[in-house]
Amino acid sequence: MANHFDDKLGDQKADGRYQYPAQSSAVQRSAQAASVHTFVESLLAADRHAQVVVVGDLNDYQFSPALHVLTTGTADQSGPSILTDLITTLPRDQRYTYVFDGISETLDHILVTSAVRGVHYQVVHLNAEFANQVSDHDPQVVDLRP
């Protein structure tokens, strides 16, 4: 299931003059994540072994409330996790898909249900680290084998 959650362009900077910064896009991304989570839950209710893959530019970090809502249904991760974010399976120094102002970030995600097996996942760092780039995001590759 492909997704593109709202971006952060209208938000105030975390280190800007306004503290606490207004970040209305975070509320929108959490609502989008809740919709996707509910849909995945419905698939798992119909078939608890459903092999579901959620992909896209989610415009948020793996530790953000929106991603917690997507994986567990709650911003504080108190619900059961129904999706695994594959970026968390990589070594910490490889967990980025985008570099903004010199800071490595993960905005793009591939998440899978527990029934998805035989996963080989990687981020191909061919854009984010370089000034001359085709895109500002690095591609992710996931190989799924039965």
Backbone as a printed PyTorch tensor [residue, N CA C, xyz], in Angstrom:
tensor([[[  0.8480,  -1.1580,   0.0000],
         [  0.0000,   0.0000,   0.0000],
         [  0.9060,   1.2370,   0.0000]],

        [[  0.8040,   2.0350,  -1.0570],
         [  1.6600,   3.2120,  -1.1990],
         [  1.0110,   4.4370,  -0.5660]],

        [[  1.8300,   5.2550,   0.0900],
         [  1.3550,   6.4450,   0.7960],
         [  2.3100,   7.6090,   0.5830]],

        [[  1.7680,   8.8130,   0.6820],
         [  2.5800,  10.0250,   0.7260],
         [  1.9030,  10.9590,   1.7230]],

        [[  2.4100,  10.9650,   2.9580],
         [  1.8200,  11.7780,   4.0230],
         [  2.2040,  13.2450,   3.8400]],

        [[  1.4350,  14.1310,   4.4820],
         [  1.6640,  15.5750,   4.3900],
         [  3.0970,  15.9430,   4.7830]],

        [[  3.6410,  16.9510,   4.0810],
         [  5.0120,  17.3840,   4.3690],
         [  5.0430,  18.4150,   5.4960]],

        [[  6.2580,  18.8260,   5.8470],
         [  6.4790,  19.7390,   6.9740],
         [  6.7050,  21.1840,   6.5390]],

        [[  6.4670,  21.4980,   5.2840],
         [  6.8420,  22.8080,   4.7530],
         [  6.2160,  23.9870,   5.4830]],

        [[  5.0070,  23.8790,   5.9840],
         [  4.3590,  24.9950,   6.6620],
         [  4.6400,  25.0790,   8.1490]],

        [[  5.3970,  24.1340,   8.6800],
         [  5.6730,  24.0950,  10.1170],
         [  6.7570,  25.0990,  10.5100]],

        [[  6.6930,  25.5480,  11.7580],
         [  7.7650,  26.3820,  12.2950],
         [  8.9450,  25.4860,  12.6620]],

        [[ 10.1460,  26.0410,  12.5680],
         [ 11.3560,  25.2690,  12.8560],
         [ 11.4610,  24.9200,  14.3360]],

        [[ 11.9590,  23.7240,  14.6050],
         [ 12.1340,  23.2710,  15.9860],
         [ 13.1090,  24.1690,  16.7430]],

        [[ 14.0940,  24.7330,  16.0310],
         [ 15.0730,  25.6090,  16.6740],
         [ 14.8240,  27.0840,  16.3310]],

        [[ 13.6100,  27.4030,  15.9120],
         [ 13.2600,  28.7660,  15.5230],
         [ 12.9080,  29.6530,  16.7030]],

        [[ 12.4670,  30.8510,  16.3910],
         [ 12.2090,  31.8360,  17.4470],
         [ 10.9650,  31.5150,  18.2590]],

        [[ 10.0230,  30.7680,  17.6850],
         [  8.7970,  30.4240,  18.4090],
         [  8.9520,  29.0730,  19.0860]],

        [[  8.8420,  29.0960,  20.3890],
         [  8.9440,  27.8610,  21.1730],
         [  7.7150,  27.7380,  22.0440]],

        [[  7.0830,  26.7340,  22.0120],
         [  7.1150,  25.5350,  21.2030],
         [  6.5980,  25.8390,  19.8060]],

        [[  7.2830,  25.3240,  18.7790],
         [  6.9080,  25.6520,  17.4090],
         [  5.5790,  25.0110,  17.0080]],

        [[  4.8240,  25.7350,  16.1880],
         [  3.5780,  25.1790,  15.6440],
         [  3.9400,  24.1970,  14.5350]],

        [[  3.4950,  22.9770,  14.6770],
         [  3.7740,  21.9460,  13.6760],
         [  2.4710,  21.2230,  13.3360]],

        [[  1.6000,  21.9500,  12.6580],
         [  0.2740,  21.4100,  12.3460],
         [  0.3380,  20.2010,  11.4320]],

        [[  1.3870,  20.0770,  10.6540],
         [  1.4780,  18.9250,   9.7560],
         [  1.6090,  17.6140,  10.5310]],

        [[  2.1470,  17.6680,  11.7460],
         [  2.2760,  16.4520,  12.5650],
         [  0.9020,  15.8860,  12.9050]],

        [[ -0.0500,  16.7690,  13.1610],
         [ -1.4240,  16.3420,  13.4500],
         [ -2.0200,  15.6730,  12.2150]],

        [[ -1.7750,  16.2590,  11.0560],
         [ -2.2910,  15.6920,   9.8080],
         [ -1.6670,  14.3240,   9.5250]],

        [[ -0.3590,  14.1990,   9.7340],
         [  0.3030,  12.9080,   9.4900],
         [ -0.1980,  11.8460,  10.4580]],

        [[ -0.4480,  12.2230,  11.6970],
         [ -0.9880,  11.2540,  12.6610],
         [ -2.3710,  10.7740,  12.2330]],

        [[ -3.1860,  11.6810,  11.7080],
         [ -4.5160,  11.2880,  11.2190],
         [ -4.3990,  10.3660,  10.0070]],

        [[ -3.4720,  10.6730,   9.1150],
         [ -3.2510,   9.8010,   7.9600],
         [ -2.7650,   8.4270,   8.4190]],

        [[ -1.8570,   8.4190,   9.3780],
         [ -1.3330,   7.1580,   9.9100],
         [ -2.4420,   6.3400,  10.5590]],

        [[ -3.3430,   7.0050,  11.2650],
         [ -4.4560,   6.3020,  11.9130],
         [ -5.3480,   5.6270,  10.8750]],

        [[ -5.5820,   6.2900,   9.7570],
         [ -6.4020,   5.7000,   8.6890],
         [ -5.7420,   4.4550,   8.1090]],

        [[ -4.4440,   4.5470,   7.8530],
         [ -3.7260,   3.3920,   7.3100],
         [ -3.7010,   2.2660,   8.3340]],

        [[ -3.4430,   2.6030,   9.5970],
         [ -3.4220,   1.5960,  10.6600],
         [ -4.7670,   0.8690,  10.7390]],

        [[ -5.8510,   1.6140,  10.7010],
         [ -7.1910,   1.0200,  10.7640],
         [ -7.4240,   0.0800,   9.5800]],

        [[ -6.9700,   0.4790,   8.3990],
         [ -7.1290,  -0.3740,   7.2190],
         [ -6.3170,  -1.6630,   7.3670]],

        [[ -5.0720,  -1.5480,   7.8150],
         [ -4.2400,  -2.7430,   8.0130],
         [ -4.8660,  -3.6390,   9.0800]],

        [[ -5.3760,  -3.0420,  10.1500],
         [ -6.0760,  -3.8230,  11.1840],
         [ -7.2440,  -4.6070,  10.5920]],

        [[ -7.9920,  -3.9780,   9.6940],
         [ -9.1370,  -4.6630,   9.0830],
         [ -8.6790,  -5.8300,   8.2090]],

        [[ -7.5580,  -5.6710,   7.5270],
         [ -7.0080,  -6.7750,   6.7380],
         [ -6.5850,  -7.9240,   7.6460]],

        [[ -5.9470,  -7.5900,   8.7620],
         [ -5.4990,  -8.6210,   9.7020],
         [ -6.6770,  -9.2720,  10.4240]],

        [[ -7.7630,  -8.5340,  10.6270],
         [ -8.9610,  -9.1180,  11.2440],
         [ -9.5830, -10.1580,  10.3160]],

        [[ -9.5190,  -9.8910,   9.0150],
         [-10.0620, -10.8310,   8.0290],
         [ -9.1360, -12.0270,   7.8290]],

        [[ -7.8250, -11.7920,   7.9490],
         [ -6.8270, -12.8560,   7.7730],
         [ -5.6170, -12.4960,   8.6220]],

        [[ -5.4800, -13.1420,   9.7600],
         [ -4.3900, -12.7700,  10.6790],
         [ -3.0080, -13.0480,  10.0980]],

        [[ -2.9500, -13.7680,   8.9760],
         [ -1.6820, -14.0400,   8.2990],
         [ -1.5200, -13.1870,   7.0320]],

        [[ -2.2870, -12.1140,   6.9470],
         [ -2.2080, -11.2420,   5.7650],
         [ -0.7960, -10.6790,   5.6320]],

        [[ -0.2850, -10.7440,   4.4280],
         [  1.0390, -10.1940,   4.1390],
         [  0.8440,  -8.7880,   3.5740]],

        [[  1.0530,  -7.8040,   4.4270],
         [  0.7970,  -6.4090,   4.0590],
         [  2.1180,  -5.6440,   4.0700]],

        [[  2.3260,  -4.8530,   3.0340],
         [  3.4990,  -3.9860,   2.9350],
         [  2.9930,  -2.5560,   2.7570]],

        [[  3.4280,  -1.6730,   3.6340],
         [  3.0750,  -0.2510,   3.5770],
         [  4.3480,   0.5000,   3.2130]],

        [[  4.2970,   1.2950,   2.1520],
         [  5.4890,   2.0070,   1.6800],
         [  5.1660,   3.4730,   1.4350]],

        [[  6.2000,   4.3010,   1.4420],
         [  6.0070,   5.6660,   0.9960],
         [  6.8490,   6.6990,   1.6960]],

        [[  6.7130,   7.9130,   1.1840],
         [  7.3170,   9.0890,   1.7940],
         [  6.3320,   9.5450,   2.8680]],

        [[  6.5840,   9.1260,   4.0980],
         [  5.6780,   9.4250,   5.2020],
         [  6.0350,  10.7390,   5.8840]],

        [[  7.1290,  11.3640,   5.4500],
         [  7.5240,  12.6930,   5.9170],
         [  7.6590,  12.7980,   7.4260]],

        [[  8.0510,  11.7150,   8.0540],
         [  8.2650,  11.7440,   9.4980],
         [  9.2500,  10.6480,   9.8850]],

        [[  9.7660,  10.7740,  11.0990],
         [ 10.8070,   9.8770,  11.5820],
         [ 10.2150,   8.5970,  12.1630]],

        [[ 11.0200,   7.5600,  12.2280],
         [ 10.5580,   6.2700,  12.7460],
         [ 10.1640,   6.3470,  14.2210]],

        [[ 10.6220,   7.3450,  14.9340],
         [ 10.3100,   7.4990,  16.3620],
         [  9.2520,   8.5840,  16.6080]],

        [[  8.6090,   9.0620,  15.5560],
         [  7.6110,  10.1350,  15.6860],
         [  6.2580,   9.5860,  16.1280]],

        [[  5.4130,  10.4490,  16.7110],
         [  4.0610,  10.0100,  17.0640],
         [  3.2900,   9.4370,  15.8690]],

        [[  3.4400,  10.0350,  14.6830],
         [  2.7140,   9.5260,  13.5080],
         [  3.1200,   8.0940,  13.1800]],

        [[  4.4070,   7.7970,  13.2430],
         [  4.8510,   6.4270,  12.9580],
         [  4.4380,   5.4760,  14.0630]],

        [[  4.3900,   5.9620,  15.3030],
         [  3.8750,   5.1240,  16.3940],
         [  2.4010,   4.8100,  16.1670]],

        [[  1.6330,   5.8080,  15.7200],
         [  0.2160,   5.5780,  15.4150],
         [  0.0920,   4.5550,  14.2890]],

        [[  0.9330,   4.6710,  13.2870],
         [  0.8880,   3.7330,  12.1710],
         [  1.1860,   2.3030,  12.6210]],

        [[  2.1970,   2.1270,  13.4560],
         [  2.6000,   0.7730,  13.8480],
         [  1.7620,   0.1900,  14.9740]],

        [[  1.3450,   1.0260,  15.9370],
         [  0.6550,   0.4960,  17.1250],
         [ -0.7600,   1.0300,  17.3180]],

        [[ -1.1390,   2.0510,  16.5630],
         [ -2.4590,   2.6470,  16.7400],
         [ -2.4990,   3.7310,  17.7990]],

        [[ -1.3780,   3.9530,  18.5010],
         [ -1.3160,   4.9630,  19.5570],
         [ -0.0270,   5.7670,  19.4340]],

        [[ -0.0810,   7.0420,  19.8010],
         [  1.1020,   7.8970,  19.7200],
         [  2.1600,   7.5190,  20.7440]],

        [[  1.7410,   6.8800,  21.8490],
         [  2.6990,   6.5150,  22.9020],
         [  3.1420,   5.0520,  22.8260]],

        [[  2.8160,   4.3730,  21.7520],
         [  3.1940,   2.9790,  21.5110],
         [  2.6020,   2.0030,  22.5200]],

        [[  1.4830,   2.3550,  23.1360],
         [  0.9020,   1.4630,  24.1400],
         [  0.0870,   0.3350,  23.5110]],

        [[ -0.2500,   0.4690,  22.2360],
         [ -0.9900,  -0.5900,  21.5560],
         [ -0.0540,  -1.6540,  21.0100]],

        [[ -0.6140,  -2.7920,  20.5980],
         [  0.2270,  -3.8440,  20.0190],
         [  0.7400,  -3.4240,  18.6390]],

        [[  1.9750,  -3.7520,  18.3500],
         [  2.5650,  -3.3930,  17.0650],
         [  2.0800,  -4.3630,  15.9890]],

        [[  1.4960,  -3.8190,  14.9090],
         [  1.0370,  -4.6670,  13.8130],
         [  1.9190,  -4.5180,  12.5780]],

        [[  2.8230,  -3.5420,  12.6030],
         [  3.7390,  -3.3090,  11.4920],
         [  5.1520,  -3.1060,  12.0290]],

        [[  6.1240,  -3.5980,  11.2780],
         [  7.5340,  -3.3690,  11.5980],
         [  8.1160,  -2.4380,  10.5520]],

        [[  8.7230,  -1.3530,  10.9980],
         [  9.3830,  -0.4070,  10.1020],
         [ 10.7670,  -0.9700,   9.7930]],

        [[ 11.0020,  -1.3230,   8.5330],
         [ 12.2520,  -1.9910,   8.1690],
         [ 13.4810,  -1.1230,   8.3860]],

        [[ 13.3320,   0.2020,   8.4190],
         [ 14.4910,   1.0640,   8.6740],
         [ 15.1100,   0.7390,  10.0340]],

        [[ 14.2920,   0.2620,  10.9790],
         [ 14.7960,  -0.0590,  12.3180],
         [ 15.6100,  -1.3460,  12.3370]],

        [[ 15.6170,  -2.0880,  11.2420],
         [ 16.4030,  -3.3260,  11.1740],
         [ 17.8300,  -3.0750,  10.6970]],

        [[ 18.1020,  -1.8700,  10.2440],
         [ 19.4380,  -1.5310,   9.7460],
         [ 20.3330,  -1.0400,  10.8800]],

        [[ 21.6630,  -1.1120,  10.6880],
         [ 22.5660,  -0.4780,  11.6570],
         [ 22.2350,   1.0170,  11.7490]],

        [[ 22.4050,   1.5920,  12.9190],
         [ 22.0120,   2.9910,  13.1530],
         [ 22.6210,   3.9660,  12.1360]],

        [[ 23.8540,   3.7340,  11.7240],
         [ 24.4900,   4.6720,  10.7980],
         [ 23.9570,   4.5580,   9.3660]],

        [[ 23.0690,   3.6220,   9.1140],
         [ 22.4530,   3.4690,   7.7940],
         [ 20.9840,   3.8870,   7.7760]],

        [[ 20.4560,   4.3480,   8.8960],
         [ 19.0250,   4.6390,   9.0370],
         [ 18.6740,   6.0580,   8.5940]],

        [[ 18.8490,   6.3320,   7.3200],
         [ 18.4220,   7.6210,   6.7840],
         [ 18.1030,   7.4750,   5.3040]],

        [[ 17.2020,   8.3310,   4.8370],
         [ 16.8150,   8.3430,   3.4290],
         [ 16.8720,   9.7550,   2.8540]],

        [[ 17.3070,  10.7140,   3.6840],
         [ 17.2240,  12.1230,   3.3180],
         [ 18.2080,  12.8790,   4.2000]],

        [[ 18.8470,  13.9040,   3.6580],
         [ 19.7160,  14.7690,   4.4590],
         [ 19.2230,  16.2030,   4.2830]],

        [[ 18.9100,  16.8550,   5.4180],
         [ 18.4290,  18.2380,   5.3920],
         [ 19.2930,  19.0720,   6.3220]],

        [[ 19.8990,  20.1300,   5.7870],
         [ 20.7930,  20.9990,   6.5600],
         [ 21.8590,  20.1920,   7.2920]],

        [[ 22.3780,  19.1730,   6.6260],
         [ 23.4430,  18.3580,   7.2010],
         [ 22.9910,  17.3140,   8.1990]],

        [[ 21.6880,  17.1800,   8.4020],
         [ 21.1640,  16.2090,   9.3640],
         [ 20.5280,  15.0500,   8.6070]],

        [[ 21.0060,  13.8450,   8.8820],
         [ 20.4510,  12.6440,   8.2560],
         [ 19.1140,  12.3110,   8.8940]],

        [[ 18.1090,  12.0680,   8.0600],
         [ 16.7530,  11.8150,   8.5400],
         [ 16.1430,  10.6360,   7.7910]],

        [[ 15.1430,  10.0410,   8.3820],
         [ 14.3570,   9.0090,   7.7160],
         [ 12.9600,   9.5550,   7.4960]],

        [[ 12.6150,   9.7770,   6.2410],
         [ 11.2780,  10.2460,   5.8940],
         [ 10.5150,   9.1960,   5.0900]],

        [[ 11.2580,   8.3120,   4.4570],
         [ 10.6760,   7.2820,   3.6030],
         [ 10.7260,   5.9520,   4.3480]],

        [[  9.6560,   5.1890,   4.2460],
         [  9.5520,   3.9750,   5.0520],
         [  8.9660,   2.8220,   4.2570]],

        [[  9.3740,   1.6260,   4.6420],
         [  8.7300,   0.3910,   4.2140],
         [  8.4230,  -0.3760,   5.4900]],

        [[  7.1450,  -0.6660,   5.6960],
         [  6.6970,  -1.3800,   6.8970],
         [  5.9960,  -2.6610,   6.4660]],

        [[  6.1320,  -3.7040,   7.2750],
         [  5.5400,  -4.9970,   6.9310],
         [  4.8410,  -5.6040,   8.1440]],

        [[  3.8300,  -6.4360,   7.8590],
         [  3.2060,  -7.2190,   8.9230],
         [  4.0950,  -8.4210,   9.2220]],

        [[  3.8490,  -9.0710,  10.3500],
         [  4.7080, -10.1820,  10.7770],
         [  4.6470, -11.3750,   9.8330]],

        [[  3.6020, -11.4910,   9.0190],
         [  3.4870, -12.6130,   8.0820],
         [  4.4320, -12.4760,   6.8890]],

        [[  4.9660, -11.2820,   6.6720],
         [  5.9100, -11.0750,   5.5700],
         [  7.2600, -11.6240,   6.0150]],

        [[  7.7150, -12.6310,   5.3150],
         [  8.9720, -13.3140,   5.6690],
         [  9.9850, -13.1780,   4.5320]],

        [[ 11.2080, -13.5680,   4.8070],
         [ 12.2390, -13.5720,   3.7770],
         [ 12.5600, -12.1920,   3.2560]],

        [[ 12.6330, -11.2230,   4.1570],
         [ 12.8460,  -9.8280,   3.7740],
         [ 14.3380,  -9.5120,   3.7080]],

        [[ 14.7620,  -8.9500,   2.5960],
         [ 16.1020,  -8.3640,   2.4870],
         [ 15.8900,  -6.8970,   2.1370]],

        [[ 16.3430,  -6.0030,   3.0150],
         [ 16.0350,  -4.5780,   2.9030],
         [ 17.3110,  -3.7580,   2.9460]],

        [[ 17.3350,  -2.7000,   2.1380],
         [ 18.4560,  -1.7650,   2.1910],
         [ 18.0330,  -0.3980,   1.6690]],

        [[ 18.7510,   0.6060,   2.1110],
         [ 18.6230,   1.9510,   1.5550],
         [ 19.8590,   2.1610,   0.6950]],

        [[ 19.6550,   2.5860,  -0.5290],
         [ 20.7680,   2.8210,  -1.4460],
         [ 21.1110,   4.3050,  -1.3640]],

        [[ 22.2250,   4.6170,  -0.7110],
         [ 22.6080,   6.0160,  -0.4780],
         [ 23.3270,   6.5800,  -1.7050]],

        [[ 22.5160,   7.0160,  -2.6730],
         [ 23.0990,   7.5690,  -3.8890],
         [ 22.6340,   8.9840,  -4.1860]],

        [[ 21.7660,   9.5250,  -3.3540],
         [ 21.2910,  10.8970,  -3.5530],
         [ 21.5780,  11.7990,  -2.3600]],

        [[ 21.1140,  11.3980,  -1.2000],
         [ 21.0930,  12.2740,  -0.0280],
         [ 22.4650,  12.8290,   0.3450]],

        [[ 23.4990,  12.0690,   0.0990],
         [ 24.8420,  12.4810,   0.5350],
         [ 25.5640,  13.3830,  -0.4600]],

        [[ 24.9710,  13.6190,  -1.6170],
         [ 25.6920,  14.2920,  -2.6830],
         [ 24.9880,  15.5660,  -3.1410]],

        [[ 25.7800,  16.5560,  -3.5590],
         [ 25.2160,  17.8180,  -4.0410],
         [ 24.5670,  17.6400,  -5.4090]],

        [[ 25.1760,  16.8430,  -6.2730],
         [ 24.6430,  16.5860,  -7.6080],
         [ 23.7980,  15.3240,  -7.5320]],

        [[ 22.4840,  15.4960,  -7.4530],
         [ 21.6040,  14.3590,  -7.2060],
         [ 20.3900,  14.3850,  -8.1240]],

        [[ 19.8410,  13.2100,  -8.3420],
         [ 18.6370,  13.0640,  -9.1480],
         [ 17.4040,  13.3890,  -8.3080]],

        [[ 17.4580,  13.0500,  -7.0250],
         [ 16.3640,  13.2820,  -6.0850],
         [ 16.9700,  13.6660,  -4.7480]],

        [[ 16.1790,  14.2690,  -3.8700],
         [ 16.6910,  14.5640,  -2.5350],
         [ 16.4700,  13.3890,  -1.5800]],

        [[ 15.7960,  12.3490,  -2.0370],
         [ 15.5560,  11.1550,  -1.2250],
         [ 16.3370,   9.9810,  -1.7950]],

        [[ 16.8180,   9.1210,  -0.9110],
         [ 17.4730,   7.8880,  -1.3420],
         [ 16.4280,   6.8060,  -1.5700]],

        [[ 16.6340,   5.9760,  -2.5970],
         [ 15.7010,   4.8730,  -2.8160],
         [ 15.9100,   3.7640,  -1.7890]],

        [[ 14.8330,   3.0530,  -1.5290],
         [ 14.8810,   1.8740,  -0.6750],
         [ 14.5850,   0.6650,  -1.5490]],

        [[ 15.1940,  -0.4400,  -1.2060],
         [ 14.9740,  -1.6800,  -1.9440],
         [ 14.5970,  -2.7510,  -0.9430]],

        [[ 13.5030,  -3.4450,  -1.2210],
         [ 13.1230,  -4.5790,  -0.3880],
         [ 12.8780,  -5.7630,  -1.3130]],

        [[ 13.5180,  -6.8590,  -0.9820],
         [ 13.3610,  -8.1060,  -1.7180],
         [ 12.5670,  -9.0390,  -0.8160]],

        [[ 11.4050,  -9.4640,  -1.2800],
         [ 10.5320, -10.3350,  -0.4970],
         [ 10.5170, -11.7110,  -1.1480]],

        [[ 10.9070, -12.7070,  -0.3840],
         [ 10.9220, -14.0750,  -0.9080],
         [ 10.1270, -14.9830,   0.0110]],

        [[  9.3870, -15.9170,  -0.6120],
         [  8.5920, -16.8440,   0.2220],
         [  9.4560, -17.7660,   1.0580]]])
